[in-house]
Amino acid sequence: MQRRDEISLLDAAELLEMPLETLGRLAEEGKVKSRRGAGEMYFVREEVESLRRRQIEEVRAAEAILR
């Protein structure tokens, strides 16, 4: 069962625009906090939001370089 502070694998992959396999691998490598339960993988929402912020910062930095 999903907790309030968690996000499912599918929702996290969609939010991050990242393949499920890549996100699963990051979890297995311990680079993103996650847990398994009831046959599903869940991520700490705060971790996913942090990853998303980093993605946005990287895009903005790349755009600034191109200007």
PDB file with one MODEL, atoms N, CA, C and O in Angstrom:
MODEL        1
ATOM      1  N   MET A   1       0.841  -1.184   0.000  1.00  0.00           N
ATOM      2  CA  MET A   1       0.000   0.000   0.000  1.00  0.00           C
ATOM      3  C   MET A   1       0.888   1.250   0.000  1.00  0.00           C
ATOM      4  O   MET A   1       1.865   1.342   0.742  1.00  0.00           O
ATOM      5  N   GLN A   2       0.526   2.179  -0.830  1.00  0.00           N
ATOM      6  CA  GLN A   2       1.303   3.402  -0.974  1.00  0.00           C
ATOM      7  C   GLN A   2       1.045   4.343   0.200  1.00  0.00           C
ATOM      8  O   GLN A   2      -0.098   4.585   0.589  1.00  0.00           O
ATOM      9  N   ARG A   3       2.124   4.860   0.745  1.00  0.00           N
ATOM     10  CA  ARG A   3       2.030   5.818   1.849  1.00  0.00           C
ATOM     11  C   ARG A   3       1.915   7.231   1.301  1.00  0.00           C
ATOM     12  O   ARG A   3       2.157   7.472   0.118  1.00  0.00           O
ATOM     13  N   ARG A   4       1.549   8.149   2.159  1.00  0.00           N
ATOM     14  CA  ARG A   4       1.362   9.536   1.752  1.00  0.00           C
ATOM     15  C   ARG A   4       2.628  10.184   1.214  1.00  0.00           C
ATOM     16  O   ARG A   4       2.571  11.012   0.304  1.00  0.00           O
ATOM     17  N   ASP A   5       3.765   9.808   1.776  1.00  0.00           N
ATOM     18  CA  ASP A   5       5.035  10.422   1.377  1.00  0.00           C
ATOM     19  C   ASP A   5       5.742   9.653   0.268  1.00  0.00           C
ATOM     20  O   ASP A   5       6.934   9.849   0.034  1.00  0.00           O
ATOM     21  N   GLU A   6       5.009   8.780  -0.413  1.00  0.00           N
ATOM     22  CA  GLU A   6       5.607   7.952  -1.461  1.00  0.00           C
ATOM     23  C   GLU A   6       4.926   8.194  -2.805  1.00  0.00           C
ATOM     24  O   GLU A   6       3.826   8.739  -2.896  1.00  0.00           O
ATOM     25  N   ILE A   7       5.634   7.763  -3.830  1.00  0.00           N
ATOM     26  CA  ILE A   7       5.129   7.834  -5.195  1.00  0.00           C
ATOM     27  C   ILE A   7       5.452   6.489  -5.852  1.00  0.00           C
ATOM     28  O   ILE A   7       6.513   5.916  -5.606  1.00  0.00           O
ATOM     29  N   SER A   8       4.555   5.998  -6.670  1.00  0.00           N
ATOM     30  CA  SER A   8       4.756   4.690  -7.294  1.00  0.00           C
ATOM     31  C   SER A   8       5.817   4.763  -8.390  1.00  0.00           C
ATOM     32  O   SER A   8       6.154   5.842  -8.877  1.00  0.00           O
ATOM     33  N   LEU A   9       6.325   3.618  -8.759  1.00  0.00           N
ATOM     34  CA  LEU A   9       7.324   3.525  -9.824  1.00  0.00           C
ATOM     35  C   LEU A   9       6.793   4.148 -11.110  1.00  0.00           C
ATOM     36  O   LEU A   9       7.499   4.923 -11.756  1.00  0.00           O
ATOM     37  N   LEU A  10       5.569   3.824 -11.487  1.00  0.00           N
ATOM     38  CA  LEU A  10       5.006   4.361 -12.725  1.00  0.00           C
ATOM     39  C   LEU A  10       4.855   5.877 -12.674  1.00  0.00           C
ATOM     40  O   LEU A  10       5.187   6.571 -13.636  1.00  0.00           O
ATOM     41  N   ASP A  11       4.357   6.387 -11.557  1.00  0.00           N
ATOM     42  CA  ASP A  11       4.199   7.839 -11.425  1.00  0.00           C
ATOM     43  C   ASP A  11       5.547   8.556 -11.414  1.00  0.00           C
ATOM     44  O   ASP A  11       5.695   9.626 -12.004  1.00  0.00           O
ATOM     45  N   ALA A  12       6.519   7.960 -10.743  1.00  0.00           N
ATOM     46  CA  ALA A  12       7.855   8.564 -10.694  1.00  0.00           C
ATOM     47  C   ALA A  12       8.494   8.580 -12.081  1.00  0.00           C
ATOM     48  O   ALA A  12       9.091   9.578 -12.484  1.00  0.00           O
ATOM     49  N   ALA A  13       8.366   7.476 -12.805  1.00  0.00           N
ATOM     50  CA  ALA A  13       8.936   7.399 -14.149  1.00  0.00           C
ATOM     51  C   ALA A  13       8.296   8.438 -15.072  1.00  0.00           C
ATOM     52  O   ALA A  13       8.977   9.064 -15.884  1.00  0.00           O
ATOM     53  N   GLU A  14       6.995   8.609 -14.940  1.00  0.00           N
ATOM     54  CA  GLU A  14       6.288   9.596 -15.764  1.00  0.00           C
ATOM     55  C   GLU A  14       6.723  11.014 -15.405  1.00  0.00           C
ATOM     56  O   GLU A  14       6.997  11.822 -16.292  1.00  0.00           O
ATOM     57  N   LEU A  15       6.786  11.317 -14.122  1.00  0.00           N
ATOM     58  CA  LEU A  15       7.186  12.650 -13.665  1.00  0.00           C
ATOM     59  C   LEU A  15       8.601  12.991 -14.126  1.00  0.00           C
ATOM     60  O   LEU A  15       8.874  14.116 -14.546  1.00  0.00           O
ATOM     61  N   LEU A  16       9.493  12.008 -14.042  1.00  0.00           N
ATOM     62  CA  LEU A  16      10.894  12.241 -14.394  1.00  0.00           C
ATOM     63  C   LEU A  16      11.175  12.044 -15.879  1.00  0.00           C
ATOM     64  O   LEU A  16      12.281  12.304 -16.353  1.00  0.00           O
ATOM     65  N   GLU A  17      10.155  11.580 -16.610  1.00  0.00           N
ATOM     66  CA  GLU A  17      10.334  11.258 -18.030  1.00  0.00           C
ATOM     67  C   GLU A  17      11.534  10.334 -18.197  1.00  0.00           C
ATOM     68  O   GLU A  17      12.429  10.581 -19.006  1.00  0.00           O
ATOM     69  N   MET A  18      11.525   9.266 -17.412  1.00  0.00           N
ATOM     70  CA  MET A  18      12.638   8.326 -17.345  1.00  0.00           C
ATOM     71  C   MET A  18      12.090   6.908 -17.549  1.00  0.00           C
ATOM     72  O   MET A  18      11.037   6.579 -17.002  1.00  0.00           O
ATOM     73  N   PRO A  19      12.770   6.075 -18.311  1.00  0.00           N
ATOM     74  CA  PRO A  19      12.309   4.692 -18.480  1.00  0.00           C
ATOM     75  C   PRO A  19      12.229   3.960 -17.136  1.00  0.00           C
ATOM     76  O   PRO A  19      13.037   4.197 -16.238  1.00  0.00           O
ATOM     77  N   LEU A  20      11.256   3.083 -17.018  1.00  0.00           N
ATOM     78  CA  LEU A  20      11.074   2.309 -15.789  1.00  0.00           C
ATOM     79  C   LEU A  20      12.349   1.568 -15.407  1.00  0.00           C
ATOM     80  O   LEU A  20      12.716   1.508 -14.233  1.00  0.00           O
ATOM     81  N   GLU A  21      13.019   1.006 -16.408  1.00  0.00           N
ATOM     82  CA  GLU A  21      14.228   0.228 -16.155  1.00  0.00           C
ATOM     83  C   GLU A  21      15.325   1.096 -15.531  1.00  0.00           C
ATOM     84  O   GLU A  21      16.026   0.663 -14.617  1.00  0.00           O
ATOM     85  N   THR A  22      15.460   2.302 -16.026  1.00  0.00           N
ATOM     86  CA  THR A  22      16.485   3.214 -15.507  1.00  0.00           C
ATOM     87  C   THR A  22      16.187   3.588 -14.065  1.00  0.00           C
ATOM     88  O   THR A  22      17.080   3.579 -13.218  1.00  0.00           O
ATOM     89  N   LEU A  23      14.954   3.909 -13.794  1.00  0.00           N
ATOM     90  CA  LEU A  23      14.564   4.283 -12.437  1.00  0.00           C
ATOM     91  C   LEU A  23      14.712   3.095 -11.493  1.00  0.00           C
ATOM     92  O   LEU A  23      15.167   3.256 -10.360  1.00  0.00           O
ATOM     93  N   GLY A  24      14.335   1.914 -11.948  1.00  0.00           N
ATOM     94  CA  GLY A  24      14.507   0.704 -11.137  1.00  0.00           C
ATOM     95  C   GLY A  24      15.973   0.431 -10.841  1.00  0.00           C
ATOM     96  O   GLY A  24      16.320   0.023  -9.732  1.00  0.00           O
ATOM     97  N   ARG A  25      16.828   0.652 -11.825  1.00  0.00           N
ATOM     98  CA  ARG A  25      18.259   0.442 -11.639  1.00  0.00           C
ATOM     99  C   ARG A  25      18.830   1.442 -10.621  1.00  0.00           C
ATOM    100  O   ARG A  25      19.656   1.070  -9.788  1.00  0.00           O
ATOM    101  N   LEU A  26      18.401   2.682 -10.685  1.00  0.00           N
ATOM    102  CA  LEU A  26      18.841   3.682  -9.713  1.00  0.00           C
ATOM    103  C   LEU A  26      18.444   3.252  -8.294  1.00  0.00           C
ATOM    104  O   LEU A  26      19.212   3.424  -7.347  1.00  0.00           O
ATOM    105  N   ALA A  27      17.254   2.701  -8.165  1.00  0.00           N
ATOM    106  CA  ALA A  27      16.794   2.226  -6.854  1.00  0.00           C
ATOM    107  C   ALA A  27      17.636   1.046  -6.376  1.00  0.00           C
ATOM    108  O   ALA A  27      18.025   0.988  -5.209  1.00  0.00           O
ATOM    109  N   GLU A  28      17.916   0.113  -7.271  1.00  0.00           N
ATOM    110  CA  GLU A  28      18.729  -1.054  -6.915  1.00  0.00           C
ATOM    111  C   GLU A  28      20.138  -0.650  -6.509  1.00  0.00           C
ATOM    112  O   GLU A  28      20.743  -1.277  -5.640  1.00  0.00           O
ATOM    113  N   GLU A  29      20.660   0.396  -7.139  1.00  0.00           N
ATOM    114  CA  GLU A  29      22.005   0.883  -6.824  1.00  0.00           C
ATOM    115  C   GLU A  29      22.017   1.757  -5.578  1.00  0.00           C
ATOM    116  O   GLU A  29      23.081   2.186  -5.131  1.00  0.00           O
ATOM    117  N   GLY A  30      20.834   2.027  -5.010  1.00  0.00           N
ATOM    118  CA  GLY A  30      20.743   2.828  -3.805  1.00  0.00           C
ATOM    119  C   GLY A  30      20.868   4.319  -4.043  1.00  0.00           C
ATOM    120  O   GLY A  30      21.100   5.078  -3.102  1.00  0.00           O
ATOM    121  N   LYS A  31      20.718   4.750  -5.284  1.00  0.00           N
ATOM    122  CA  LYS A  31      20.839   6.174  -5.601  1.00  0.00           C
ATOM    123  C   LYS A  31      19.532   6.933  -5.383  1.00  0.00           C
ATOM    124  O   LYS A  31      19.518   8.163  -5.362  1.00  0.00           O
ATOM    125  N   VAL A  32      18.440   6.194  -5.223  1.00  0.00           N
ATOM    126  CA  VAL A  32      17.132   6.770  -4.932  1.00  0.00           C
ATOM    127  C   VAL A  32      16.493   5.890  -3.861  1.00  0.00           C
ATOM    128  O   VAL A  32      16.447   4.668  -4.004  1.00  0.00           O
ATOM    129  N   LYS A  33      16.003   6.505  -2.794  1.00  0.00           N
ATOM    130  CA  LYS A  33      15.369   5.735  -1.723  1.00  0.00           C
ATOM    131  C   LYS A  33      14.073   5.121  -2.232  1.00  0.00           C
ATOM    132  O   LYS A  33      13.238   5.802  -2.826  1.00  0.00           O
ATOM    133  N   SER A  34      13.921   3.827  -1.989  1.00  0.00           N
ATOM    134  CA  SER A  34      12.729   3.133  -2.436  1.00  0.00           C
ATOM    135  C   SER A  34      12.431   1.958  -1.511  1.00  0.00           C
ATOM    136  O   SER A  34      13.239   1.579  -0.663  1.00  0.00           O
ATOM    137  N   ARG A  35      11.247   1.399  -1.706  1.00  0.00           N
ATOM    138  CA  ARG A  35      10.885   0.183  -0.997  1.00  0.00           C
ATOM    139  C   ARG A  35       9.966  -0.627  -1.889  1.00  0.00           C
ATOM    140  O   ARG A  35       9.306  -0.097  -2.783  1.00  0.00           O
ATOM    141  N   ARG A  36       9.940  -1.908  -1.627  1.00  0.00           N
ATOM    142  CA  ARG A  36       9.041  -2.791  -2.358  1.00  0.00           C
ATOM    143  C   ARG A  36       7.941  -3.239  -1.406  1.00  0.00           C
ATOM    144  O   ARG A  36       8.184  -3.493  -0.227  1.00  0.00           O
ATOM    145  N   GLY A  37       6.729  -3.331  -1.939  1.00  0.00           N
ATOM    146  CA  GLY A  37       5.605  -3.783  -1.147  1.00  0.00           C
ATOM    147  C   GLY A  37       4.460  -4.180  -2.050  1.00  0.00           C
ATOM    148  O   GLY A  37       4.136  -3.468  -3.000  1.00  0.00           O
ATOM    149  N   ALA A  38       3.847  -5.307  -1.761  1.00  0.00           N
ATOM    150  CA  ALA A  38       2.698  -5.800  -2.532  1.00  0.00           C
ATOM    151  C   ALA A  38       3.012  -5.885  -4.024  1.00  0.00           C
ATOM    152  O   ALA A  38       2.164  -5.585  -4.863  1.00  0.00           O
ATOM    153  N   GLY A  39       4.231  -6.295  -4.342  1.00  0.00           N
ATOM    154  CA  GLY A  39       4.621  -6.452  -5.739  1.00  0.00           C
ATOM    155  C   GLY A  39       4.885  -5.153  -6.472  1.00  0.00           C
ATOM    156  O   GLY A  39       5.055  -5.158  -7.691  1.00  0.00           O
ATOM    157  N   GLU A  40       4.924  -4.056  -5.766  1.00  0.00           N
ATOM    158  CA  GLU A  40       5.157  -2.742  -6.363  1.00  0.00           C
ATOM    159  C   GLU A  40       6.420  -2.124  -5.784  1.00  0.00           C
ATOM    160  O   GLU A  40       6.903  -2.539  -4.730  1.00  0.00           O
ATOM    161  N   MET A  41       6.945  -1.137  -6.478  1.00  0.00           N
ATOM    162  CA  MET A  41       8.084  -0.378  -5.985  1.00  0.00           C
ATOM    163  C   MET A  41       7.609   1.043  -5.737  1.00  0.00           C
ATOM    164  O   MET A  41       6.930   1.640  -6.572  1.00  0.00           O
ATOM    165  N   TYR A  42       7.972   1.574  -4.586  1.00  0.00           N
ATOM    166  CA  TYR A  42       7.583   2.925  -4.214  1.00  0.00           C
ATOM    167  C   TYR A  42       8.826   3.739  -3.906  1.00  0.00           C
ATOM    168  O   TYR A  42       9.828   3.214  -3.421  1.00  0.00           O
ATOM    169  N   PHE A  43       8.744   5.032  -4.198  1.00  0.00           N
ATOM    170  CA  PHE A  43       9.852   5.938  -3.965  1.00  0.00           C
ATOM    171  C   PHE A  43       9.421   7.024  -2.997  1.00  0.00           C
ATOM    172  O   PHE A  43       8.251   7.404  -2.951  1.00  0.00           O
ATOM    173  N   VAL A  44      10.370   7.517  -2.229  1.00  0.00           N
ATOM    174  CA  VAL A  44      10.088   8.637  -1.336  1.00  0.00           C
ATOM    175  C   VAL A  44       9.839   9.851  -2.224  1.00  0.00           C
ATOM    176  O   VAL A  44      10.695  10.238  -3.021  1.00  0.00           O
ATOM    177  N   ARG A  45       8.678  10.437  -2.080  1.00  0.00           N
ATOM    178  CA  ARG A  45       8.266  11.560  -2.931  1.00  0.00           C
ATOM    179  C   ARG A  45       9.304  12.681  -2.928  1.00  0.00           C
ATOM    180  O   ARG A  45       9.583  13.272  -3.971  1.00  0.00           O
ATOM    181  N   GLU A  46       9.864  12.967  -1.786  1.00  0.00           N
ATOM    182  CA  GLU A  46      10.876  14.018  -1.659  1.00  0.00           C
ATOM    183  C   GLU A  46      12.098  13.724  -2.538  1.00  0.00           C
ATOM    184  O   GLU A  46      12.669  14.634  -3.140  1.00  0.00           O
ATOM    185  N   GLU A  47      12.493  12.454  -2.606  1.00  0.00           N
ATOM    186  CA  GLU A  47      13.638  12.054  -3.441  1.00  0.00           C
ATOM    187  C   GLU A  47      13.333  12.286  -4.922  1.00  0.00           C
ATOM    188  O   GLU A  47      14.171  12.800  -5.664  1.00  0.00           O
ATOM    189  N   VAL A  48      12.136  11.907  -5.339  1.00  0.00           N
ATOM    190  CA  VAL A  48      11.742  12.065  -6.745  1.00  0.00           C
ATOM    191  C   VAL A  48      11.663  13.544  -7.094  1.00  0.00           C
ATOM    192  O   VAL A  48      12.111  13.953  -8.165  1.00  0.00           O
ATOM    193  N   GLU A  49      11.101  14.340  -6.207  1.00  0.00           N
ATOM    194  CA  GLU A  49      11.018  15.780  -6.456  1.00  0.00           C
ATOM    195  C   GLU A  49      12.404  16.412  -6.527  1.00  0.00           C
ATOM    196  O   GLU A  49      12.624  17.338  -7.307  1.00  0.00           O
ATOM    197  N   SER A  50      13.335  15.920  -5.722  1.00  0.00           N
ATOM    198  CA  SER A  50      14.708  16.407  -5.750  1.00  0.00           C
ATOM    199  C   SER A  50      15.365  16.061  -7.091  1.00  0.00           C
ATOM    200  O   SER A  50      16.057  16.892  -7.680  1.00  0.00           O
ATOM    201  N   LEU A  51      15.147  14.839  -7.564  1.00  0.00           N
ATOM    202  CA  LEU A  51      15.679  14.439  -8.871  1.00  0.00           C
ATOM    203  C   LEU A  51      15.111  15.338  -9.965  1.00  0.00           C
ATOM    204  O   LEU A  51      15.835  15.755 -10.869  1.00  0.00           O
ATOM    205  N   ARG A  52      13.831  15.631  -9.885  1.00  0.00           N
ATOM    206  CA  ARG A  52      13.181  16.469 -10.886  1.00  0.00           C
ATOM    207  C   ARG A  52      13.780  17.878 -10.885  1.00  0.00           C
ATOM    208  O   ARG A  52      14.026  18.455 -11.944  1.00  0.00           O
ATOM    209  N   ARG A  53      14.011  18.425  -9.692  1.00  0.00           N
ATOM    210  CA  ARG A  53      14.624  19.756  -9.600  1.00  0.00           C
ATOM    211  C   ARG A  53      16.017  19.757 -10.233  1.00  0.00           C
ATOM    212  O   ARG A  53      16.392  20.707 -10.920  1.00  0.00           O
ATOM    213  N   ARG A  54      16.783  18.680  -9.993  1.00  0.00           N
ATOM    214  CA  ARG A  54      18.125  18.598 -10.596  1.00  0.00           C
ATOM    215  C   ARG A  54      18.042  18.531 -12.106  1.00  0.00           C
ATOM    216  O   ARG A  54      18.848  19.148 -12.802  1.00  0.00           O
ATOM    217  N   GLN A  55      17.062  17.779 -12.627  1.00  0.00           N
ATOM    218  CA  GLN A  55      16.889  17.704 -14.073  1.00  0.00           C
ATOM    219  C   GLN A  55      16.612  19.094 -14.644  1.00  0.00           C
ATOM    220  O   GLN A  55      17.188  19.477 -15.662  1.00  0.00           O
ATOM    221  N   ILE A  56      15.742  19.834 -13.998  1.00  0.00           N
ATOM    222  CA  ILE A  56      15.391  21.183 -14.459  1.00  0.00           C
ATOM    223  C   ILE A  56      16.609  22.093 -14.422  1.00  0.00           C
ATOM    224  O   ILE A  56      16.842  22.863 -15.354  1.00  0.00           O
ATOM    225  N   GLU A  57      17.390  22.007 -13.343  1.00  0.00           N
ATOM    226  CA  GLU A  57      18.600  22.825 -13.230  1.00  0.00           C
ATOM    227  C   GLU A  57      19.599  22.492 -14.338  1.00  0.00           C
ATOM    228  O   GLU A  57      20.232  23.391 -14.893  1.00  0.00           O
ATOM    229  N   GLU A  58      19.744  21.207 -14.661  1.00  0.00           N
ATOM    230  CA  GLU A  58      20.667  20.798 -15.721  1.00  0.00           C
ATOM    231  C   GLU A  58      20.215  21.346 -17.075  1.00  0.00           C
ATOM    232  O   GLU A  58      21.042  21.803 -17.864  1.00  0.00           O
ATOM    233  N   VAL A  59      18.927  21.302 -17.345  1.00  0.00           N
ATOM    234  CA  VAL A  59      18.400  21.825 -18.613  1.00  0.00           C
ATOM    235  C   VAL A  59      18.633  23.328 -18.688  1.00  0.00           C
ATOM    236  O   VAL A  59      19.057  23.844 -19.722  1.00  0.00           O
ATOM    237  N   ARG A  60      18.358  24.024 -17.602  1.00  0.00           N
ATOM    238  CA  ARG A  60      18.557  25.481 -17.590  1.00  0.00           C
ATOM    239  C   ARG A  60      20.024  25.833 -17.782  1.00  0.00           C
ATOM    240  O   ARG A  60      20.344  26.784 -18.496  1.00  0.00           O
ATOM    241  N   ALA A  61      20.911  25.084 -17.158  1.00  0.00           N
ATOM    242  CA  ALA A  61      22.348  25.335 -17.313  1.00  0.00           C
ATOM    243  C   ALA A  61      22.771  25.097 -18.763  1.00  0.00           C
ATOM    244  O   ALA A  61      23.545  25.874 -19.322  1.00  0.00           O
ATOM    245  N   ALA A  62      22.267  24.033 -19.363  1.00  0.00           N
ATOM    246  CA  ALA A  62      22.600  23.738 -20.756  1.00  0.00           C
ATOM    247  C   ALA A  62      22.067  24.825 -21.681  1.00  0.00           C
ATOM    248  O   ALA A  62      22.737  25.215 -22.637  1.00  0.00           O
ATOM    249  N   GLU A  63      20.873  25.309 -21.400  1.00  0.00           N
ATOM    250  CA  GLU A  63      20.296  26.389 -22.223  1.00  0.00           C
ATOM    251  C   GLU A  63      21.108  27.675 -22.077  1.00  0.00           C
ATOM    252  O   GLU A  63      21.293  28.408 -23.049  1.00  0.00           O
ATOM    253  N   ALA A  64      21.587  27.947 -20.878  1.00  0.00           N
ATOM    254  CA  ALA A  64      22.390  29.148 -20.654  1.00  0.00           C
ATOM    255  C   ALA A  64      23.697  29.081 -21.423  1.00  0.00           C
ATOM    256  O   ALA A  64      24.172  30.102 -21.921  1.00  0.00           O
ATOM    257  N   ILE A  65      24.285  27.896 -21.529  1.00  0.00           N
ATOM    258  CA  ILE A  65      25.526  27.732 -22.258  1.00  0.00           C
ATOM    259  C   ILE A  65      25.302  27.976 -23.756  1.00  0.00           C
ATOM    260  O   ILE A  65      26.158  28.540 -24.437  1.00  0.00           O
ATOM    261  N   LEU A  66      24.144  27.544 -24.253  1.00  0.00           N
ATOM    262  CA  LEU A  66      23.841  27.673 -25.672  1.00  0.00           C
ATOM    263  C   LEU A  66      23.544  29.115 -26.099  1.00  0.00           C
ATOM    264  O   LEU A  66      23.584  29.434 -27.287  1.00  0.00           O
ATOM    265  N   ARG A  67      23.255  29.963 -25.149  1.00  0.00           N
ATOM    266  CA  ARG A  67      22.906  31.360 -25.473  1.00  0.00           C
ATOM    267  C   ARG A  67      24.078  32.185 -25.804  1.00  0.00           C
ATOM    268  O   ARG A  67      23.935  33.372 -26.095  1.00  0.00           O
TER     269      ARG A  67
ENDMDL
END
